[in-house]
Amino acid sequence: MSLNNLANALQSLHERDGDIDALNKAISLNREALALCPALHPDRSSSLNNLGNTLQARHEHVGDVDALNEAISLHCEALALRPAPHPDRPQSLASFADGLLSQFEQNGVVEATDFANCPLTVL
């Protein structure tokens, strides 16, 4: 939890000052936090979502397409861990949609990504 909190603080610093080093450190800390949350850990979905959000911020700041693609995959994985009526499912759906929108804005299409394992139903 502390790694996530520190990562969130660094991401906020990036949002305030545009400090790319703070964002890169936030990504690194979110990766460490995720590594501490194995498949059945109750905080895994939050760690997936946090890392996805920082990677999306990296894409927005420097245009890193790989970061965006990874973010979309992470948000999809978080959705699988947050089935309806999970209270954090709307947050995961919004983050996933933001990633797809960024992808569309970048190249005019949503890439032919395999969403077969991504539970997109709202109900």
N, C-alpha and C positions, 0 to 999 in steps of 0.2 A: 504494500500500500504506500509506503514511504517513497519508493522509487517512482510510482505513478504521480504522487503529489509533487515531487521535485520536477519531474518531466512536465507536468502541467504548468508549474511556475515558470519554467524556462520557455515553454511555448507562449505563455502570456508576455514574457519579456520580448520575445520575437515579435509578437503582434503589436506591442507598444513601440518598439525601437527598430524593428526590421533586422534584428541581429541574427544572421544566418548561423553563426556559431552556437548560439543558444538553441536554435531549432535543431541543429544536428546533434547536440548533446541530448536534447529531449527525445529525439528518435532513438539514440543509443540507450538511454535509460528505459524507454518503453520496451525496447527489445529485451533488455535484461529482466524487466518485470514480467514480460510474457514467458521468458524461459523458466521463470520460477513458478509458472502456473501450468502444470501438465493437463492433459486432456480433461480430466474430471474435476479440476480445481474450480471452486465456486466463483473465483474472480477472473477466470480465463476470458469470459466474454467482454468484461470491462477492459482488460488488457489488450485484447484484439482491437476493440473499438478505439482506445486511446492511441495505439500505434498507428492504426489506419488514419486517424485524424491528423497526427503529426506528419505522416507521409503525404497526405493531401495538401497540407500547408507547405511542405517542401515543393510539391509540384506547382502550387500557386506562386511561390516566391521565385523559383529558378527554372520552372518548366520541365522538371524531371518526370518524364513519361513513365519510366520504370517504377518510380515511387507511386505514381497514380495507379498503375496497374496492380501493384502490390496492395495498395490501400483498398481497392475494390475487392480483391480476394479476401483480405482480412475482414472487411465488413460483411462479406457473404458468410464467412466462417462464424462470425459473431451472431449473425441472424440464426444460424443453425442451432446455436446454444440458447437462443431467446425465443422459443416458440410462443405463439399466442396462448394465453394472455399475459406473458411475461411483462412486468412493468417497464422494462428498458427496451422492449421491442420497437416502439416508435422511434426511439433515438437511433437504433441500429438501421431501421428502414430509411430514416432521413439521411444518415451518414452515407449509406449505400447509394441512395438516390443522388446525393451531392457529388459523389465520385463519378457516377454515370453521366451526370450533367456536365461535369468538367471535361470528361472524355469527349462528349458530344461537341462542346464548345471548342475544343481543341482541333478536332478533325472532321466535324460535321456528321459523324456517325458514332454509334455505340459499337465498339469492336465486337466481333463474333466470339465473345467469351462464352465458355460453357457454364451456363447457370443451372445445369441439371441438379447440382447438389446445393443450390442456394434456395432456401424456402422463402419464396416471395409472396405467398398468399398472406393477406392481411388478417384473415379470420382463422 
